Amino acid sequence: APRGLFASWFCCSAAEGDRQTEALRRAIEFIHQGLHHGGVLLCDTDGFSQAAAMAALYISVARSVSFAEGLAMVKEKRSFIRPPDDAVKVISERRADLGALRPERKKQQQ
């Protein structure tokens, strides 16, 4: 089970190309595993920008929709969010490279 992950938008935005995509992929996997092991807390310093962008990204990957659609789903529940423009731009550009989540395989009973 995941124990902790320190991910800042600064680290992700400072990376380039494949490193940026890999950083986003690791964050998605961390959120996915956390949800299957008790829950995940996404937070940032102001409470309505980077965490909202990561939640929207996870939703878009989990539901196989665009980042814009994932962001709209988050805004339905939290209308006050406003992810940074640079985050929206980078995530939107990288979204196609991230694909979709693979369904969890259930352990076969023996």
ChimeraX commands (.cxc) that place a marker at each C-alpha (Angstrom):
marker #1 position 0.00,0.00,0.00 radius 0.5
marker #1 position 1.26,3.50,-0.72 radius 0.5
marker #1 position 2.68,5.29,2.30 radius 0.5
marker #1 position 3.26,8.77,1.00 radius 0.5
marker #1 position 4.16,10.79,-2.02 radius 0.5
marker #1 position 5.50,14.28,-2.17 radius 0.5
marker #1 position 4.59,15.68,-5.54 radius 0.5
marker #1 position 4.66,19.34,-6.27 radius 0.5
marker #1 position 3.61,21.04,-9.43 radius 0.5
marker #1 position 7.00,22.75,-9.42 radius 0.5
marker #1 position 8.77,19.40,-9.78 radius 0.5
marker #1 position 6.44,18.30,-12.53 radius 0.5
marker #1 position 6.51,21.56,-14.43 radius 0.5
marker #1 position 10.31,21.75,-14.20 radius 0.5
marker #1 position 10.59,18.36,-15.89 radius 0.5
marker #1 position 10.36,18.11,-19.64 radius 0.5
marker #1 position 8.81,15.72,-22.14 radius 0.5
marker #1 position 8.88,12.09,-21.07 radius 0.5
marker #1 position 10.00,12.98,-17.53 radius 0.5
marker #1 position 6.94,15.16,-17.15 radius 0.5
marker #1 position 4.66,12.42,-18.43 radius 0.5
marker #1 position 6.29,9.90,-16.09 radius 0.5
marker #1 position 5.84,12.24,-13.10 radius 0.5
marker #1 position 2.14,12.55,-13.91 radius 0.5
marker #1 position 1.86,8.78,-14.43 radius 0.5
marker #1 position 3.42,8.12,-10.99 radius 0.5
marker #1 position 0.99,10.56,-9.37 radius 0.5
marker #1 position -1.98,8.87,-11.07 radius 0.5
marker #1 position -0.80,5.43,-9.95 radius 0.5
marker #1 position -0.29,6.69,-6.39 radius 0.5
marker #1 position -3.83,8.09,-6.27 radius 0.5
marker #1 position -5.23,4.91,-7.80 radius 0.5
marker #1 position -3.47,2.65,-5.29 radius 0.5
marker #1 position -4.41,4.91,-2.40 radius 0.5
marker #1 position -8.08,4.77,-3.31 radius 0.5
marker #1 position -7.91,0.99,-3.17 radius 0.5
marker #1 position -6.18,1.04,0.23 radius 0.5
marker #1 position -8.27,3.41,2.29 radius 0.5
marker #1 position -8.26,6.78,0.58 radius 0.5
marker #1 position -6.17,9.67,-0.64 radius 0.5
marker #1 position -5.82,13.26,0.48 radius 0.5
marker #1 position -4.92,15.71,-2.26 radius 0.5
marker #1 position -3.93,19.09,-0.96 radius 0.5
marker #1 position -1.94,22.14,-1.89 radius 0.5
marker #1 position -1.13,25.44,-0.23 radius 0.5
marker #1 position -4.26,27.27,-1.33 radius 0.5
marker #1 position -6.67,24.34,-1.56 radius 0.5
marker #1 position -8.10,24.98,-4.99 radius 0.5
marker #1 position -5.43,24.86,-7.66 radius 0.5
marker #1 position -2.79,22.10,-8.02 radius 0.5
marker #1 position -4.74,19.51,-6.03 radius 0.5
marker #1 position -7.78,20.19,-8.19 radius 0.5
marker #1 position -5.69,19.73,-11.33 radius 0.5
marker #1 position -4.41,16.36,-10.08 radius 0.5
marker #1 position -7.92,15.25,-9.12 radius 0.5
marker #1 position -9.17,16.21,-12.59 radius 0.5
marker #1 position -6.28,14.38,-14.22 radius 0.5
marker #1 position -6.96,11.23,-12.21 radius 0.5
marker #1 position -10.68,11.36,-13.06 radius 0.5
marker #1 position -9.90,11.86,-16.75 radius 0.5
marker #1 position -7.61,8.83,-16.81 radius 0.5
marker #1 position -9.88,6.65,-14.65 radius 0.5
marker #1 position -12.93,7.43,-16.78 radius 0.5
marker #1 position -11.11,7.61,-20.13 radius 0.5
marker #1 position -12.21,11.16,-20.86 radius 0.5
marker #1 position -10.32,14.33,-21.77 radius 0.5
marker #1 position -8.66,16.44,-19.10 radius 0.5
marker #1 position -11.20,19.20,-19.85 radius 0.5
marker #1 position -14.02,16.75,-19.08 radius 0.5
marker #1 position -12.31,15.64,-15.86 radius 0.5
marker #1 position -11.87,19.27,-14.85 radius 0.5
marker #1 position -15.54,19.95,-15.54 radius 0.5
marker #1 position -16.48,17.02,-13.28 radius 0.5
marker #1 position -14.36,18.43,-10.44 radius 0.5
marker #1 position -15.84,21.91,-10.99 radius 0.5
marker #1 position -19.36,20.45,-10.68 radius 0.5
marker #1 position -18.55,19.57,-7.07 radius 0.5
marker #1 position -16.13,22.41,-6.29 radius 0.5
marker #1 position -17.02,25.39,-8.44 radius 0.5
marker #1 position -14.38,27.60,-6.79 radius 0.5
marker #1 position -11.35,25.67,-8.09 radius 0.5
marker #1 position -8.96,27.37,-10.44 radius 0.5
marker #1 position -5.96,25.30,-11.52 radius 0.5
marker #1 position -2.99,27.30,-12.77 radius 0.5
marker #1 position -3.02,27.96,-16.51 radius 0.5
marker #1 position 0.42,26.37,-16.90 radius 0.5
marker #1 position -0.80,23.20,-15.17 radius 0.5
marker #1 position -3.88,23.01,-17.40 radius 0.5
marker #1 position -1.73,23.53,-20.50 radius 0.5
marker #1 position 0.86,20.88,-19.61 radius 0.5
marker #1 position -1.65,18.29,-18.41 radius 0.5
marker #1 position -3.84,18.82,-21.46 radius 0.5
marker #1 position -0.78,18.32,-23.69 radius 0.5
marker #1 position 0.32,15.18,-21.83 radius 0.5
marker #1 position -3.14,13.62,-21.33 radius 0.5
marker #1 position -3.07,11.51,-24.52 radius 0.5
marker #1 position 0.28,10.00,-23.47 radius 0.5
marker #1 position -1.21,8.80,-20.17 radius 0.5
marker #1 position -3.83,6.46,-21.63 radius 0.5
marker #1 position -6.43,4.90,-19.34 radius 0.5
marker #1 position -6.23,2.96,-16.11 radius 0.5
marker #1 position -6.19,-0.78,-16.39 radius 0.5
marker #1 position -8.92,-2.48,-14.34 radius 0.5
marker #1 position -7.74,-4.01,-11.09 radius 0.5
marker #1 position -7.24,-7.73,-11.36 radius 0.5
marker #1 position -9.08,-9.61,-8.69 radius 0.5
marker #1 position -7.13,-12.32,-6.98 radius 0.5
marker #1 position -8.42,-15.72,-7.86 radius 0.5
marker #1 position -9.66,-17.71,-4.92 radius 0.5
marker #1 position -7.88,-20.98,-4.44 radius 0.5
marker link #1:1,2 radius 0.2
marker link #1:2,3 radius 0.2
marker link #1:3,4 radius 0.2
marker link #1:4,5 radius 0.2
marker link #1:5,6 radius 0.2
marker link #1:6,7 radius 0.2
marker link #1:7,8 radius 0.2
marker link #1:8,9 radius 0.2
marker link #1:9,10 radius 0.2
marker link #1:10,11 radius 0.2
marker link #1:11,12 radius 0.2
marker link #1:12,13 radius 0.2
marker link #1:13,14 radius 0.2
marker link #1:14,15 radius 0.2
marker link #1:15,16 radius 0.2
marker link #1:16,17 radius 0.2
marker link #1:17,18 radius 0.2
marker link #1:18,19 radius 0.2
marker link #1:19,20 radius 0.2
marker link #1:20,21 radius 0.2
marker link #1:21,22 radius 0.2
marker link #1:22,23 radius 0.2
marker link #1:23,24 radius 0.2
marker link #1:24,25 radius 0.2
marker link #1:25,26 radius 0.2
marker link #1:26,27 radius 0.2
marker link #1:27,28 radius 0.2
marker link #1:28,29 radius 0.2
marker link #1:29,30 radius 0.2
marker link #1:30,31 radius 0.2
marker link #1:31,32 radius 0.2
marker link #1:32,33 radius 0.2
marker link #1:33,34 radius 0.2
marker link #1:34,35 radius 0.2
marker link #1:35,36 radius 0.2
marker link #1:36,37 radius 0.2
marker link #1:37,38 radius 0.2
marker link #1:38,39 radius 0.2
marker link #1:39,40 radius 0.2
marker link #1:40,41 radius 0.2
marker link #1:41,42 radius 0.2
marker link #1:42,43 radius 0.2
marker link #1:43,44 radius 0.2
marker link #1:44,45 radius 0.2
marker link #1:45,46 radius 0.2
marker link #1:46,47 radius 0.2
marker link #1:47,48 radius 0.2
marker link #1:48,49 radius 0.2
marker link #1:49,50 radius 0.2
marker link #1:50,51 radius 0.2
marker link #1:51,52 radius 0.2
marker link #1:52,53 radius 0.2
marker link #1:53,54 radius 0.2
marker link #1:54,55 radius 0.2
marker link #1:55,56 radius 0.2
marker link #1:56,57 radius 0.2
marker link #1:57,58 radius 0.2
marker link #1:58,59 radius 0.2
marker link #1:59,60 radius 0.2
marker link #1:60,61 radius 0.2
marker link #1:61,62 radius 0.2
marker link #1:62,63 radius 0.2
marker link #1:63,64 radius 0.2
marker link #1:64,65 radius 0.2
marker link #1:65,66 radius 0.2
marker link #1:66,67 radius 0.2
marker link #1:67,68 radius 0.2
marker link #1:68,69 radius 0.2
marker link #1:69,70 radius 0.2
marker link #1:70,71 radius 0.2
marker link #1:71,72 radius 0.2
marker link #1:72,73 radius 0.2
marker link #1:73,74 radius 0.2
marker link #1:74,75 radius 0.2
marker link #1:75,76 radius 0.2
marker link #1:76,77 radius 0.2
marker link #1:77,78 radius 0.2
marker link #1:78,79 radius 0.2
marker link #1:79,80 radius 0.2
marker link #1:80,81 radius 0.2
marker link #1:81,82 radius 0.2
marker link #1:82,83 radius 0.2
marker link #1:83,84 radius 0.2
marker link #1:84,85 radius 0.2
marker link #1:85,86 radius 0.2
marker link #1:86,87 radius 0.2
marker link #1:87,88 radius 0.2
marker link #1:88,89 radius 0.2
marker link #1:89,90 radius 0.2
marker link #1:90,91 radius 0.2
marker link #1:91,92 radius 0.2
marker link #1:92,93 radius 0.2
marker link #1:93,94 radius 0.2
marker link #1:94,95 radius 0.2
marker link #1:95,96 radius 0.2
marker link #1:96,97 radius 0.2
marker link #1:97,98 radius 0.2
marker link #1:98,99 radius 0.2
marker link #1:99,100 radius 0.2
marker link #1:100,101 radius 0.2
marker link #1:101,102 radius 0.2
marker link #1:102,103 radius 0.2
marker link #1:103,104 radius 0.2
marker link #1:104,105 radius 0.2
marker link #1:105,106 radius 0.2
marker link #1:106,107 radius 0.2
marker link #1:107,108 radius 0.2
marker link #1:108,109 radius 0.2
marker link #1:109,110 radius 0.2
view
